[in-house]
Amino acid sequence: MKRKVIQTLFIIVALSIQSTMAASFLLPESGSRLAGKLQRHLVEDGETFALIAKRYDVGFLSLMAANKGVDPFLPQAGSVLIIPSQFILPEVPYEGIVINLPELRLYYFPKESGVVHIFPVGIGRVGRDTPEMTTQVSVKIPNPTWTPPASIRKEYLEKGISLPKVVPAGPENPLGDYALRLAYGAGEYLIHGTNKDFGIGLRVSAGCIRMEPKDIEWLFGQAVKGEKVRVINQPIKMTLEPDRSVFIEVHEPLTNSQGVQEQLVLPVELEWWMDEFNISDSKAKAAVQVQNGVPIEIATPFM
């Protein structure tokens, strides 16, 4: 018992040290999948969602979803925003790197650490979709060069921009200062940084996973060659907690290359559970409609 307490204290101290480098949270107790805690932010004059998202290391669209109806470019000073910093962990083994596409989030589970690190990411735009995959980091690349594929060079040329065959490392390189190449397909997919101030937490890339410069720098230093990587598509996450409360977290589903958006329905296992305990599904259905991207308690059988 004493050893467990000491370990917990050590983790808490480590998290406080890392707080400026990574959004880090203790893994929940056994049987729970809730991590983090919702925060609130008092808007000051001149602040925008882009600035606030960077401050809390959350995605732009995630911040918009959690605060529907608020102007993201001119939020009213003195208003209070919900910061989406509580999460239902994806339904996958807690190991390596996990990217949930509808969330526009990356989860990193260091081995035997008892901690999860969570970051906003940019993913492939419609028509340049980031594929679901189970793979691994094949190469770690500091100061990467960028070799634009022919299709990208053609796209830019149609806009009147002639790209060089190779863009050297440096401030003009859209890959930023660090890249992790994934062992998938021809190795064209990367987790990388960026030289732009905007685009994290959005569908903006040509298929790669884009991170804030400080976030990829931190992850680059932690991840190893051969690190397991899972790219998943879970717009609805749910958890039955140890106290028997039920939470659901719903994100806007992806639009595919044909312009069709997945129609969301309640998970079958959730419907079975609510039927068994004679619990109304009205809150769950409302969560599916609202898609605000934060965990919502929809039921507890012992109310």
C-alpha positions in Angstrom: 0.0 0.0 0.0 2.8 2.4 1.0 4.6 1.6 -2.2 1.5 2.4 -4.3 1.0 5.8 -2.5 4.7 6.7 -3.2 4.3 5.7 -6.8 1.1 7.9 -7.1 2.9 10.9 -5.6 5.8 10.4 -7.9 3.4 10.4 -10.9 1.6 13.5 -9.7 5.0 15.4 -9.3 6.0 14.2 -12.8 2.8 15.5 -14.3 3.2 18.9 -12.7 6.7 19.1 -14.2 5.5 18.0 -17.6 2.4 20.3 -17.6 4.0 22.8 -19.9 5.1 20.2 -22.3 2.2 17.7 -22.5 -1.4 17.4 -21.5 -0.9 14.6 -19.1 -3.4 12.7 -17.0 -3.3 9.8 -14.6 -5.0 6.7 -16.0 -8.3 6.1 -14.3 -8.9 3.4 -11.7 -9.6 -0.1 -12.9 -13.0 -0.4 -14.5 -13.2 3.3 -15.4 -12.4 5.0 -18.7 -12.8 8.7 -17.6 -9.6 10.7 -17.7 -9.0 14.4 -17.1 -11.4 17.0 -15.8 -13.5 19.7 -17.5 -12.1 23.2 -17.1 -13.7 26.6 -17.6 -12.1 29.7 -19.0 -13.1 33.4 -18.5 -12.8 35.1 -21.8 -10.6 38.3 -21.8 -10.7 41.1 -24.3 -9.1 40.2 -27.6 -9.0 36.5 -27.1 -10.1 34.1 -29.8 -10.8 30.4 -29.8 -7.5 29.8 -31.7 -5.5 31.5 -28.8 -7.5 29.7 -26.1 -7.2 26.3 -27.8 -3.4 26.8 -27.9 -3.3 27.8 -24.2 -5.1 24.6 -23.1 -3.6 22.4 -25.8 -7.0 21.4 -27.2 -8.3 21.4 -30.7 -10.0 24.3 -32.4 -13.1 22.3 -33.5 -13.2 20.5 -30.1 -13.4 23.9 -28.4 -16.2 25.0 -30.9 -18.2 21.8 -30.3 -18.1 22.2 -26.5 -19.2 25.9 -26.8 -21.8 25.8 -29.6 -23.3 29.2 -30.5 -20.3 31.2 -29.3 -18.5 33.2 -32.0 -15.0 31.6 -32.2 -13.4 34.8 -33.6 -15.1 37.3 -31.3 -16.2 35.6 -28.1 -17.7 38.1 -25.7 -15.3 39.2 -22.9 -16.5 38.0 -19.6 -18.2 34.9 -20.9 -17.2 31.5 -19.6 -16.1 28.7 -22.0 -16.0 25.0 -21.3 -12.6 23.6 -22.0 -12.9 20.0 -23.3 -10.2 18.5 -21.1 -12.1 15.5 -19.8 -12.2 12.4 -22.0 -13.6 8.9 -22.3 -10.5 6.9 -23.3 -11.0 5.0 -26.6 -11.9 1.4 -26.5 -8.4 0.1 -27.4 -5.5 -1.4 -25.4 -3.7 1.4 -23.5 -0.4 1.2 -25.3 1.7 3.3 -27.7 0.1 5.9 -29.9 -3.7 6.0 -30.5 -5.3 8.6 -32.9 -9.1 8.8 -32.9 -9.9 10.6 -36.2 -13.4 12.0 -35.3 -11.9 13.4 -32.0 -8.9 15.0 -33.8 -6.9 13.8 -30.8 -3.8 11.7 -30.2 -3.4 9.6 -27.1 0.0 8.4 -26.0 0.3 5.6 -23.4 3.9 5.2 -22.3 4.6 1.6 -21.2 3.9 0.9 -17.5 3.7 4.6 -16.6 0.1 4.9 -15.3 -0.3 8.0 -17.4 -1.9 9.1 -20.7 -0.8 12.1 -22.7 -3.4 13.7 -24.9 -2.9 16.1 -27.8 -5.0 17.8 -30.5 -4.0 16.9 -34.1 -4.9 17.9 -37.6 -5.8 15.1 -40.0 -6.4 14.6 -43.7 -9.0 16.8 -45.4 -12.0 15.4 -47.3 -10.6 13.6 -50.3 -7.2 13.2 -48.6 -8.5 11.1 -45.8 -6.2 9.8 -43.1 -6.8 6.0 -43.2 -7.6 3.8 -40.2 -4.6 1.6 -39.5 -2.7 -0.5 -37.0 1.0 0.0 -37.6 4.2 1.2 -35.9 6.8 4.0 -36.0 9.3 2.9 -38.7 11.6 5.9 -38.7 12.2 8.9 -36.4 13.2 12.0 -38.5 14.6 15.2 -37.0 14.8 18.2 -39.3 12.8 16.4 -42.1 12.9 17.4 -45.7 9.6 17.3 -47.6 9.3 15.7 -51.0 5.9 16.7 -52.3 4.2 13.9 -54.3 3.2 14.6 -57.8 -0.5 14.9 -56.8 0.3 17.6 -54.3 2.5 19.5 -56.7 -0.3 19.4 -59.3 -2.8 20.8 -56.7 -0.5 23.7 -55.9 0.3 24.3 -59.6 -3.5 24.7 -60.2 -3.4 27.5 -57.6 -0.5 29.1 -59.4 2.2 27.8 -57.0 5.1 25.9 -58.2 6.6 23.6 -55.5 10.2 22.4 -55.7 10.8 18.7 -55.9 12.3 18.8 -52.4 11.7 21.3 -49.6 14.7 21.4 -47.3 14.5 21.5 -43.5 13.9 24.9 -42.1 11.1 27.5 -41.5 9.6 27.0 -44.9 9.1 23.3 -44.4 5.5 22.3 -43.7 6.6 19.2 -41.8 8.1 21.3 -39.0 11.2 20.1 -37.1 10.2 16.5 -36.3 8.5 13.6 -38.0 7.6 10.0 -37.2 7.2 7.9 -40.3 4.5 5.2 -40.1 5.1 1.7 -41.5 1.9 1.8 -43.6 1.5 1.6 -47.4 4.5 3.1 -49.0 5.5 5.0 -45.8 3.9 8.2 -47.0 2.0 8.8 -43.7 3.8 10.8 -41.0 3.1 12.2 -37.6 4.8 15.6 -37.9 5.0 19.2 -36.8 4.0 22.3 -38.7 5.3 25.7 -39.7 1.8 27.2 -39.6 0.0 28.9 -36.7 -3.4 27.5 -37.7 -4.7 24.0 -38.5 -4.3 21.9 -35.4 -7.6 20.3 -34.5 -8.9 20.6 -38.1 -9.1 18.5 -41.2 -6.5 20.3 -43.2 -3.6 18.0 -44.2 -3.0 15.8 -47.2 -3.4 12.7 -45.1 -0.7 13.0 -42.5 -1.2 13.6 -38.7 -0.2 17.2 -37.8 0.8 18.3 -34.3 1.7 21.6 -32.6 5.5 22.1 -32.7 5.9 21.8 -28.9 3.8 18.6 -28.9 5.6 16.8 -31.6 8.9 17.8 -30.1 7.8 16.2 -26.8 6.4 13.1 -28.5 9.4 12.7 -30.7 11.6 12.5 -27.5 9.3 9.9 -25.9 8.3 7.5 -28.8 10.7 4.9 -30.0 11.2 3.2 -33.3 8.7 0.3 -33.4 6.2 2.1 -31.2 2.7 0.7 -31.9 0.4 3.2 -33.6 -3.4 2.7 -34.0 -5.5 5.1 -36.1 -9.2 4.5 -35.3 -12.6 5.8 -36.0 -14.7 6.0 -32.8 -17.2 9.0 -33.0 -19.1 7.6 -30.0 -17.4 6.5 -26.9 -19.2 5.3 -23.8 -18.2 4.0 -20.3 -20.0 2.2 -17.5 -18.2 3.5 -14.5 -17.4 1.5 -11.2 -20.2 3.5 -9.4 -22.6 2.3 -12.2 -23.0 5.7 -13.7 -22.9 5.8 -17.5 -21.2 8.5 -19.6 -21.3 9.0 -23.4 -19.0 11.2 -25.5 -20.1 12.0 -29.1 -18.1 13.7 -31.8 -19.1 14.8 -35.3 -18.6 11.8 -37.6 -16.2 12.1 -40.5 -17.3 13.0 -44.0 -15.8 10.6 -46.5 -14.3 11.3 -49.9 -17.8 11.0 -51.5 -19.1 13.8 -49.2 -21.2 11.4 -47.2 -21.2 11.7 -43.4 -21.7 8.6 -41.2 -25.1 8.5 -39.5 -24.7 7.9 -35.8 -26.9 5.6 -33.7 -26.6 4.5 -30.1 -24.3 1.6 -29.5 -26.3 -1.7 -29.2 -24.7 -2.6 -25.9 -25.9 0.8 -24.5 -29.4 0.2 -25.6 -29.4 -3.3 -24.0 -28.1 -1.8 -20.8 -30.8 0.9 -20.6 -33.5 -1.6 -21.5 -32.3 -3.9 -18.7 -32.5 -1.2 -16.1 -35.6 0.5 -17.6 -33.7 3.8 -18.1 -34.9 6.4 -20.7 -32.7 6.8 -23.7 -33.6 10.5 -24.1 -30.3 11.9 -22.7 -28.3 9.5 -24.8 -30.2 10.4 -28.0 -29.8 14.1 -27.2 -26.0 13.6 -26.8 -25.9 12.0 -30.2 -27.7 14.9 -31.7 -25.7 17.6 -30.0 -22.2 16.1 -30.6 -20.5 18.4 -28.2 -17.4 16.2 -27.7 -17.4 16.1 -23.9 -18.4 13.2 -21.6 -22.1 13.5 -20.6 -23.6 11.5 -17.7 -26.7 9.9 -19.2 -27.8 7.5 -16.5 -27.1 5.8 -13.2 -29.2 2.8 -12.2 -29.3 3.9 -8.5 -30.8 7.4 -8.8 
